[in-house]
Amino acid sequence: MTPENESVYEGDTISTLKAMKQQELRYACKDYCILHASDKNSKTLREDRKLMVKWCYNVLDFFNLHRETGAIAMAYVDRYLQTPFGPEYLQDTDKYQLLCITSLYLAIKVHESPTLTPGAFVEIGRGHYSADQIVALESKILEGLQWRVNPPTALSFVRHLLDLVPSMAHDDGIKATAYMLARAQTERAIGEQGLMTVAPSKIAFVAVRNALEALGYSDFPLYDACQHFYSKPFLYQEAHDLRPILYTAINWEIAKMDLVPNEQRTSNNGNNNNQPAPNKASRETFLENTTPRSVASSSLMAGSF
């Protein structure tokens, strides 16, 4: 690519990011605990969220679906909880769990092909919820979200931000590794209740910044390009405060990469397409060990993750 073409490409990427940030505003999440003056124990809510996020990823991995769909599902959960319908699901752990399950079902239905049926989720949940409950709540979620079901994810921002780093444009291997490290951080952020109000674009910037540092690359081109659409207070203060929270995910990802053979690592889009389709035995094992009822009764899931 010539310098002229690189300049045009960077300009297109910046324009895309600006448009995504405008779209992001329509999907912004408020702190629903404050909004509804929730008296639910914050520690319990944090633990419930972590368990359900892990459960979502287990389901997506098992069915070889994109892990990014989990981020979309939890975006549905967070935005629904800030609506007038939210307190009912915020105060009741069992209903919160049903909301997460139904949101994942809806996210898969909208963004994946093939999709999973409500019956599949009944089976996964070992009958704890019925298909009618899932379908009924799906309609309520769509109404509460005003049918806005295409939120920009942190990972979608990551893909474009990496295009702004010249060293990434000329080395697909390094870019793939940076993407993997950034993705791990975005997934960590989804499980953190305290980060639910942080915009995906901000999570993405910090994740890419951390990934560049871990790989020994300069972040100057990223900062330079991002001044077009990030505020200086964010770039030089808020981003700095977020970095250590997300950086721990890099250590876990690197440890995992060292333990897993190259041929078994996941592809760049975050799903396990190189894995065989689940057979009956593995399906039974999955259903036995991955029931979401762990949120209501943690003993059922002891040691499952």
C-alpha positions as CSV (number, residue, x, y, z in Angstrom):
1,M,0.0,0.0,0.0
2,T,1.4,3.4,-1.0
3,P,1.7,6.3,1.5
4,E,-1.2,8.0,-0.4
5,N,-3.4,4.9,-0.1
6,E,-2.5,4.5,3.6
7,S,-3.6,8.1,4.2
8,V,-6.9,7.5,2.5
9,Y,-7.4,4.2,4.3
10,E,-6.7,5.9,7.7
11,G,-9.1,8.7,6.9
12,D,-11.8,6.1,6.0
13,T,-11.1,4.3,9.3
14,I,-11.4,7.5,11.3
15,S,-14.7,8.4,9.6
16,T,-16.0,4.9,10.4
17,L,-15.0,5.3,14.1
18,K,-16.6,8.7,14.4
19,A,-19.9,7.2,13.0
20,M,-19.7,4.3,15.4
21,K,-19.2,6.7,18.3
22,Q,-22.3,8.5,17.3
23,Q,-24.2,5.3,17.1
24,E,-22.8,4.3,20.5
25,L,-24.5,7.3,22.1
26,R,-27.9,5.8,21.3
27,Y,-26.9,2.6,23.2
28,A,-25.4,4.3,26.2
29,C,-25.9,2.6,29.6
30,K,-26.7,4.3,32.8
31,D,-26.0,2.9,36.3
32,Y,-29.3,1.2,36.9
33,C,-28.5,0.5,40.6
34,I,-28.5,4.2,41.2
35,L,-31.3,4.9,38.8
36,H,-33.7,2.5,40.6
37,A,-32.2,3.0,44.1
38,S,-31.6,-0.7,44.2
39,D,-30.9,-2.2,47.6
40,K,-29.6,-5.4,46.2
41,N,-26.2,-6.3,47.7
42,S,-23.6,-5.0,45.2
43,K,-21.3,-7.9,45.9
44,T,-24.1,-10.4,45.0
45,L,-24.9,-8.5,41.8
46,R,-21.2,-8.5,40.8
47,E,-21.0,-12.3,41.5
48,D,-24.2,-13.0,39.6
49,R,-23.0,-11.0,36.6
50,K,-19.6,-12.8,36.5
51,L,-21.3,-16.2,36.7
52,M,-23.8,-15.4,33.9
53,V,-21.1,-13.9,31.6
54,K,-19.0,-17.1,32.1
55,W,-22.1,-19.2,31.4
56,C,-22.8,-17.2,28.2
57,Y,-19.3,-17.8,26.9
58,N,-19.6,-21.5,27.7
59,V,-22.7,-21.8,25.6
60,L,-21.2,-19.8,22.7
61,D,-18.0,-21.8,22.8
62,F,-19.9,-25.1,23.0
63,F,-22.0,-24.3,19.9
64,N,-19.0,-22.8,18.0
65,L,-20.6,-19.3,18.0
66,H,-18.9,-15.9,18.1
67,R,-17.9,-14.8,21.6
68,E,-18.7,-11.3,20.7
69,T,-22.3,-12.2,20.8
70,G,-21.9,-12.5,24.5
71,A,-21.1,-8.8,24.7
72,I,-24.2,-8.0,22.7
73,A,-26.3,-10.1,25.0
74,M,-25.0,-8.3,28.1
75,A,-25.6,-5.0,26.4
76,Y,-29.2,-6.0,26.1
77,V,-29.3,-7.0,29.8
78,D,-27.8,-3.7,31.0
79,R,-30.0,-1.5,28.8
80,Y,-33.1,-3.4,29.8
81,L,-32.3,-3.1,33.5
82,Q,-32.2,0.7,33.2
83,T,-35.8,0.8,31.8
84,P,-38.9,1.0,34.1
85,F,-39.1,-2.8,33.8
86,G,-35.7,-3.2,35.3
87,P,-36.2,-3.3,39.1
88,E,-38.2,-6.6,38.9
89,Y,-35.2,-8.4,37.4
90,L,-32.6,-6.5,39.4
91,Q,-34.0,-7.5,42.8
92,D,-34.8,-11.2,41.9
93,T,-31.7,-13.4,41.2
94,D,-33.9,-16.0,39.5
95,K,-35.4,-13.4,37.2
96,Y,-32.0,-11.8,36.6
97,Q,-30.8,-15.2,35.4
98,L,-33.7,-15.6,33.1
99,L,-33.1,-12.1,31.6
100,C,-29.5,-13.1,30.8
101,I,-30.5,-16.3,29.2
102,T,-33.2,-14.7,27.1
103,S,-30.8,-11.9,26.1
104,L,-28.3,-14.4,24.9
105,Y,-31.1,-16.3,23.0
106,L,-32.1,-13.0,21.4
107,A,-28.5,-11.9,20.5
108,I,-27.9,-15.3,18.9
109,K,-31.2,-15.1,17.0
110,V,-30.3,-11.6,15.6
111,H,-26.5,-12.0,15.0
112,E,-25.8,-15.7,14.4
113,S,-26.6,-18.3,11.8
114,P,-27.7,-20.9,12.6
115,T,-29.6,-19.8,15.7
116,L,-30.6,-21.7,18.8
117,T,-34.2,-22.4,19.6
118,P,-35.9,-21.6,22.9
119,G,-36.1,-25.4,23.4
120,A,-32.3,-25.6,23.2
121,F,-32.1,-23.1,26.1
122,V,-34.6,-25.1,28.1
123,E,-32.4,-28.1,27.6
124,I,-29.3,-26.2,28.6
125,G,-31.1,-24.9,31.7
126,R,-32.3,-28.4,32.5
127,G,-35.9,-27.3,32.5
128,H,-35.4,-24.5,35.1
129,Y,-37.2,-22.1,32.7
130,S,-39.8,-22.9,30.0
131,A,-39.7,-22.0,26.3
132,D,-42.9,-19.9,26.9
133,Q,-41.0,-17.9,29.6
134,I,-38.1,-17.2,27.3
135,V,-40.3,-16.2,24.3
136,A,-42.5,-14.0,26.5
137,L,-39.5,-12.2,28.0
138,E,-38.0,-11.8,24.5
139,S,-40.9,-9.7,23.5
140,K,-40.6,-7.5,26.6
141,I,-36.9,-7.0,26.0
142,L,-37.5,-5.9,22.4
143,E,-40.1,-3.5,23.6
144,G,-37.8,-2.2,26.4
145,L,-34.9,-1.7,24.0
146,Q,-37.2,-0.1,21.4
147,W,-35.9,-2.8,18.9
148,R,-32.4,-1.3,19.0
149,V,-30.5,-4.6,18.9
150,N,-27.3,-3.8,17.0
151,P,-25.0,-2.1,19.6
152,P,-21.4,-1.4,18.6
153,T,-19.2,-3.6,20.8
154,A,-15.8,-2.9,22.2
155,L,-14.4,-5.6,19.9
156,S,-15.9,-3.9,16.8
157,F,-14.0,-0.7,17.9
158,V,-10.8,-2.8,18.5
159,R,-10.8,-4.0,14.9
160,H,-10.8,-0.5,13.5
161,L,-8.4,1.0,16.1
162,L,-5.8,-1.6,15.1
163,D,-6.0,-0.4,11.6
164,L,-4.7,3.0,12.8
165,V,-1.4,1.5,14.0
166,P,1.0,1.4,11.0
167,S,3.0,-1.5,12.4
168,M,-0.1,-3.6,12.5
169,A,-1.0,-3.0,8.8
170,H,2.2,-4.7,7.6
171,D,2.3,-7.8,9.9
172,D,-0.8,-9.9,10.0
173,G,0.7,-12.2,12.7
174,I,1.3,-9.4,15.1
175,K,-2.1,-7.8,14.3
176,A,-3.8,-11.2,15.1
177,T,-1.9,-11.4,18.4
178,A,-2.8,-7.8,19.3
179,Y,-6.4,-8.5,18.5
180,M,-6.4,-11.6,20.7
181,L,-4.9,-9.7,23.6
182,A,-7.4,-6.9,23.2
183,R,-10.3,-9.3,22.9
184,A,-9.4,-10.9,26.2
185,Q,-9.6,-7.5,27.8
186,T,-12.9,-6.6,26.3
187,E,-14.3,-9.9,27.6
188,R,-12.9,-9.2,31.1
189,A,-14.7,-5.8,31.0
190,I,-18.0,-7.4,30.2
191,G,-17.9,-9.4,33.4
192,E,-17.2,-6.3,35.5
193,Q,-20.3,-4.7,36.9
194,G,-18.4,-1.5,37.7
195,L,-17.5,-1.0,34.0
196,M,-21.1,-1.3,32.6
197,T,-21.4,2.4,32.1
198,V,-18.0,2.8,30.4
199,A,-18.5,3.2,26.7
200,P,-17.3,0.3,24.5
201,S,-15.2,2.7,22.5
202,K,-13.3,3.6,25.6
203,I,-12.8,0.0,26.7
204,A,-11.5,-0.7,23.1
205,F,-9.0,2.1,23.2
206,V,-7.5,0.9,26.6
207,A,-7.5,-2.7,25.4
208,V,-5.5,-1.8,22.2
209,R,-3.2,0.5,24.2
210,N,-2.4,-2.4,26.6
211,A,-2.0,-4.9,23.8
212,L,0.5,-2.6,22.1
213,E,2.5,-2.2,25.3
214,A,2.5,-6.0,25.9
215,L,3.9,-6.6,22.4
216,G,6.5,-3.8,22.7
217,Y,5.0,-1.5,20.1
218,S,4.7,2.3,20.4
219,D,1.3,3.7,21.1
220,F,2.1,7.1,19.7
221,P,0.4,6.6,16.3
222,L,-2.8,5.4,18.2
223,Y,-2.9,8.5,20.4
224,D,-2.2,10.7,17.5
225,A,-5.0,9.3,15.4
226,C,-7.5,9.0,18.3
227,Q,-7.3,12.7,19.1
228,H,-9.8,13.2,16.3
229,F,-12.6,11.5,18.3
230,Y,-11.6,10.9,21.9
231,S,-11.4,13.8,24.4
232,K,-8.1,14.7,26.0
233,P,-9.4,14.1,29.6
234,F,-10.1,10.5,28.5
235,L,-6.9,9.9,26.6
236,Y,-4.6,11.3,29.3
237,Q,-6.5,10.5,32.6
238,E,-9.5,8.2,32.4
239,A,-7.8,5.7,30.0
240,H,-4.8,5.7,32.3
241,D,-7.0,4.7,35.3
242,L,-8.7,1.9,33.3
243,R,-5.5,0.3,32.1
244,P,-4.6,-1.8,35.2
245,I,-8.1,-3.1,35.5
246,L,-8.0,-4.6,32.0
247,Y,-4.3,-5.5,31.9
248,T,-4.7,-8.6,34.1
249,A,-6.6,-10.2,31.2
250,I,-3.5,-10.0,29.1
251,N,-1.5,-12.1,31.6
252,W,-4.2,-14.8,31.6
253,E,-4.4,-14.8,27.8
254,I,-0.6,-15.1,27.4
255,A,-0.6,-18.0,29.9
256,K,-3.3,-19.7,27.9
257,M,-1.5,-19.2,24.6
258,D,1.6,-20.8,26.1
259,L,-0.4,-23.8,27.2
260,V,-2.5,-24.4,24.1
261,P,-1.0,-25.8,20.8
262,N,-1.1,-23.5,17.8
263,E,-3.5,-25.7,15.9
264,Q,-6.1,-25.6,18.8
265,R,-6.2,-21.8,19.3
266,T,-9.3,-19.9,18.3
267,S,-9.6,-18.0,15.1
268,N,-9.4,-14.2,15.0
269,N,-13.2,-13.7,15.1
270,G,-13.3,-15.2,18.5
271,N,-15.2,-18.4,17.9
272,N,-14.0,-22.0,17.8
273,N,-14.7,-22.9,14.2
274,N,-11.8,-25.3,14.1
275,Q,-13.5,-27.5,16.7
276,P,-15.6,-30.5,15.8
277,A,-19.4,-30.3,16.1
278,P,-20.5,-31.4,19.6
279,N,-21.4,-35.0,19.7
280,K,-24.1,-36.6,22.0
281,A,-21.6,-37.5,24.7
282,S,-20.1,-34.0,24.9
283,R,-23.5,-32.5,24.8
284,E,-24.6,-34.5,27.8
285,T,-21.5,-33.6,29.7
286,F,-22.1,-29.9,28.8
287,L,-25.7,-30.0,30.0
288,E,-24.6,-31.8,33.2
289,N,-21.9,-29.2,34.1
290,T,-23.2,-26.0,32.6
291,T,-26.6,-25.4,34.0
292,P,-27.2,-21.7,34.6
293,R,-28.9,-22.4,37.9
294,S,-25.5,-21.7,39.5
295,V,-26.6,-18.1,39.9
296,A,-29.5,-19.2,42.1
297,S,-27.6,-22.1,43.7
298,S,-23.9,-21.8,43.3
299,S,-23.2,-25.3,44.5
300,L,-24.6,-26.7,41.2
301,M,-21.7,-25.1,39.3
302,A,-18.8,-25.6,41.7
303,G,-15.7,-26.3,39.7
304,S,-17.5,-25.9,36.3
305,F,-15.4,-22.9,35.2
